[in-house]
């Protein structure tokens, strides 16, 4: 019988699974398309991990106990997460010269792992 995991432990495992999935996607891009594609894929998964990390850090930093306040905070954090993601994508494409297709695939696999992890736990 397994013990119940703490919310912080679950959050760490979610971020770890996102990172490992992003590394696997980047490895596949490196093998088939080369370094620049792998780099772009890794940047995309990094965007997903960073925005998830920000969301989770704010959630764990807030000590509010009222359910309505928690729900409102989640909605605001998700909206901010979308804005932050868009800014990271613009920065990755313009400043880092990332290739769009590997970038979006790396992001997609990491976000998929985020949602899959939430369903499993």
C-alpha positions as CSV (number, residue, x, y, z in Angstrom):
1,X,0.0,0.0,0.0
2,X,1.5,3.4,-1.0
3,X,1.5,6.4,1.3
4,X,-0.4,9.6,0.4
5,X,1.9,12.2,-1.2
6,X,2.0,15.8,-0.1
7,X,0.9,18.5,-2.6
8,X,4.4,19.8,-2.8
9,X,5.7,16.4,-3.7
10,X,3.1,16.0,-6.3
11,X,4.0,19.4,-7.8
12,X,7.6,18.4,-7.9
13,X,6.8,15.2,-9.7
14,X,4.7,17.0,-12.2
15,X,7.5,19.5,-13.0
16,X,10.0,16.6,-13.2
17,X,7.7,14.7,-15.6
18,X,7.4,17.8,-17.8
19,X,11.1,18.2,-17.8
20,X,11.9,14.6,-18.6
21,X,9.3,14.5,-21.4
22,X,10.7,17.7,-22.8
23,X,14.2,16.2,-22.8
24,X,12.9,13.1,-24.6
25,X,11.2,15.3,-27.3
26,X,14.4,17.3,-27.7
27,X,16.5,14.1,-28.0
28,X,14.2,12.9,-30.8
29,X,14.5,16.2,-32.6
30,X,18.3,16.1,-32.2
31,X,18.4,12.6,-33.6
32,X,16.2,13.3,-36.6
33,X,16.7,17.0,-37.4
34,X,19.8,18.3,-35.6
35,X,20.9,20.6,-32.9
36,X,18.8,23.7,-33.7
37,X,15.6,21.7,-33.7
38,X,16.5,20.0,-30.4
39,X,17.3,23.4,-28.9
40,X,14.0,24.9,-30.1
41,X,12.1,21.8,-28.7
42,X,13.9,22.1,-25.4
43,X,13.1,25.9,-25.2
44,X,9.4,25.0,-25.9
45,X,9.3,22.5,-23.1
46,X,11.2,24.9,-20.8
47,X,8.4,27.5,-21.4
48,X,5.8,25.0,-20.2
49,X,7.9,24.1,-17.2
50,X,8.6,27.7,-16.2
51,X,4.9,28.7,-16.5
52,X,3.9,25.7,-14.5
53,X,6.5,26.4,-11.9
54,X,5.3,30.0,-11.6
55,X,1.7,28.9,-11.2
56,X,2.5,26.2,-8.6
57,X,4.8,28.6,-6.6
58,X,2.1,31.2,-6.3
59,X,-0.5,28.6,-5.3
60,X,1.7,27.2,-2.6
61,X,2.7,30.7,-1.4
62,X,-0.9,31.7,-0.9
63,X,-2.3,30.7,2.5
64,X,-6.0,31.7,1.8
65,X,-8.4,29.1,2.9
66,X,-11.7,30.4,1.5
67,X,-12.9,28.2,-1.4
68,X,-14.2,31.1,-3.5
69,X,-10.9,32.9,-3.1
70,X,-8.9,29.8,-4.1
71,X,-11.1,29.4,-7.3
72,X,-10.7,33.1,-8.2
73,X,-6.9,32.8,-7.7
74,X,-6.8,29.8,-10.0
75,X,-8.7,31.6,-12.7
76,X,-6.4,34.7,-12.5
77,X,-3.3,32.5,-12.4
78,X,-4.3,30.6,-15.5
79,X,-5.0,33.8,-17.3
80,X,-1.6,35.1,-16.3
81,X,-0.1,31.8,-17.3
82,X,-1.4,32.3,-20.9
83,X,0.0,35.8,-21.0
84,X,3.3,34.7,-19.7
85,X,3.4,31.8,-22.2
86,X,2.7,34.1,-25.1
87,X,5.5,36.5,-24.0
88,X,7.9,33.6,-23.7
89,X,7.0,32.3,-27.2
90,X,7.6,35.8,-28.7
91,X,10.9,36.0,-26.8
92,X,11.9,32.6,-27.9
93,X,11.1,33.2,-31.6
94,X,12.5,36.8,-31.8
95,X,15.4,36.8,-29.4
96,X,16.5,33.1,-29.4
97,X,15.7,32.5,-33.1
98,X,13.9,29.3,-32.2
99,X,12.3,27.2,-34.9
100,X,8.6,27.3,-34.6
101,X,7.6,23.6,-35.2
102,X,10.0,22.0,-32.7
103,X,9.2,24.9,-30.2
104,X,5.5,24.2,-30.3
105,X,6.0,20.4,-30.2
106,X,8.3,20.7,-27.2
107,X,5.7,22.9,-25.4
108,X,2.8,20.7,-26.4
109,X,4.4,17.5,-25.0
110,X,5.3,19.2,-21.7
111,X,1.8,20.7,-21.3
112,X,0.3,17.3,-22.2
113,X,2.4,15.7,-19.4
114,X,1.2,18.4,-17.0
115,X,-2.5,17.7,-17.6
116,X,-1.9,13.9,-17.7
117,X,-0.1,14.1,-14.4
118,X,-3.0,16.0,-12.9
119,X,-5.4,13.3,-14.1
120,X,-3.3,10.5,-12.6
121,X,-2.8,12.0,-9.2
